[in-house]
Amino acid sequence: MTIDGHLARIREVRHRLAGEGPVWTRQRDKDFEVVTLPERDCDLLRDLFIAERVETVVEVGLAYASSALAIGEALVAVDRPRPRHVIVDPFQRTVWSDVGWELMRSAGLEPIASLLTEWSSIALPQLVTAGLVVDAAFVDGSHRFHEVFVDLYFLRKLVRPGGLVVLDDTGWPSVGTAVRYYERNLGWAAIPDAFAGGTPDRCRAFRLPDSLTEPPFEQFQPF
Ligand SMILES: C[S@@+](CC[C@H](N)C(=O)[O-])C[C@H]1O[C@@H](n2cnc3c(N)ncnc32)[C@H](O)[C@@H]1O
């Protein structure tokens, strides 16, 4: 398949998912609309990752795969030599009946994507130990403060210096407070207009500092 052919296939899967919803959802009112990243925000995420020319991405939280398909589209569009998309979701096979992973397969993204069905607090340190280094991460997993905080702790070691971490639902106090620690204490710089025109209080992008240096113990800014 040509790159243009593959991109057309991914866009068709994304378009159908956004318009008609997935073939299966949990038995909850408007579950797809509540859970998944809106199409406009997905487009902005894709465009940001294309502008960054990302080759490797870690994503936390697959669910209905709207964001994963957008990231896959970016990786195919950028066309670097070794694209890799590592997705972590402990509940994809159980709670989500594999619906997101099947969408990734139907978009032809299986060769570049892999799914780890572990909690991110277990999978991310394993990836650090394995020596993985990525260009960017997208975080939309557990929204409990301590779990987001731990995700960011390990992503700081997985994302290369100068790379990007993007979070969804930053308007949630738990998510917003977790990332504020990294912003105030560890030099993560918000990219102000990355999600201009997107859903308010949702995605924010941060650029990591150019080196991974640890601050002195005394240098702590309350967050
Ligand atoms: C809001 S949904 C993600 C929505 C997805 N970005 C989309 O566009 O459809 C949150 C996901 O995080 C997963 N999740 C919950 N706890 C997690 C954990 N500890 N580690 C990794 N993923 C987790 C859930 O199973 C769910 O799939």
The ligand as an SDF file (V2000), in Angstrom:
LIG
                    3D

 27 29  0  0  0  0  0  0  0  0999 V2000
  -10.7420    8.3760   28.6270 C   0  0  0  0  0  0  0  0  0  0  0  0
  -10.3280    6.7550   28.1250 S   0  0  0  0  0  0  0  0  0  0  0  0
   -9.2320    7.0270   26.7550 C   0  0  0  0  0  0  0  0  0  0  0  0
   -9.9600    7.5330   25.5560 C   0  0  0  0  0  0  0  0  0  0  0  0
   -9.1470    7.4740   24.2700 C   0  0  0  0  0  0  0  0  0  0  0  0
   -8.0720    8.4510   24.2970 N   0  0  0  0  0  0  0  0  0  0  0  0
  -10.0460    7.6990   23.0690 C   0  0  0  0  0  0  0  0  0  0  0  0
   -9.8090    8.6670   22.3090 O   0  0  0  0  0  0  0  0  0  0  0  0
  -10.9810    6.9190   22.8610 O   0  0  0  0  0  0  0  0  0  0  0  0
   -9.2740    6.2110   29.4150 C   0  0  0  0  0  0  0  0  0  0  0  0
   -8.6210    4.8810   29.1580 C   0  0  0  0  0  0  0  0  0  0  0  0
   -7.6220    4.6970   30.1530 O   0  0  0  0  0  0  0  0  0  0  0  0
   -7.5880    3.3360   30.5160 C   0  0  0  0  0  0  0  0  0  0  0  0
   -6.9730    3.2190   31.8340 N   0  0  0  0  0  0  0  0  0  0  0  0
   -7.5640    3.3000   33.0570 C   0  0  0  0  0  0  0  0  0  0  0  0
   -6.6640    3.0990   34.0270 N   0  0  0  0  0  0  0  0  0  0  0  0
   -5.4800    2.8980   33.4100 C   0  0  0  0  0  0  0  0  0  0  0  0
   -4.1650    2.6220   33.8720 C   0  0  0  0  0  0  0  0  0  0  0  0
   -3.8860    2.5080   35.1930 N   0  0  0  0  0  0  0  0  0  0  0  0
   -3.1750    2.4780   32.9500 N   0  0  0  0  0  0  0  0  0  0  0  0
   -3.4360    2.5990   31.6390 C   0  0  0  0  0  0  0  0  0  0  0  0
   -4.6640    2.8490   31.1340 N   0  0  0  0  0  0  0  0  0  0  0  0
   -5.6690    2.9910   32.0150 C   0  0  0  0  0  0  0  0  0  0  0  0
   -9.0360    2.8940   30.4210 C   0  0  0  0  0  0  0  0  0  0  0  0
   -9.1340    1.4960   30.2510 O   0  0  0  0  0  0  0  0  0  0  0  0
   -9.5350    3.6760   29.2270 C   0  0  0  0  0  0  0  0  0  0  0  0
   -9.3720    2.9210   28.0770 O   0  0  0  0  0  0  0  0  0  0  0  0
  1  2  1  0
  2  3  1  0
  2 10  1  0
  3  4  1  0
  4  5  1  0
  5  6  1  0
  5  7  1  0
  7  8  2  0
  7  9  1  0
 10 11  1  0
 11 12  1  0
 11 26  1  0
 12 13  1  0
 13 14  1  0
 13 24  1  0
 14 15  1  0
 14 23  1  0
 15 16  2  0
 16 17  1  0
 17 18  1  0
 17 23  2  0
 18 19  1  0
 18 20  2  0
 20 21  1  0
 21 22  2  0
 22 23  1  0
 24 25  1  0
 24 26  1  0
 26 27  1  0
M  CHG  2   2   1   9  -1
M  END
$$$$
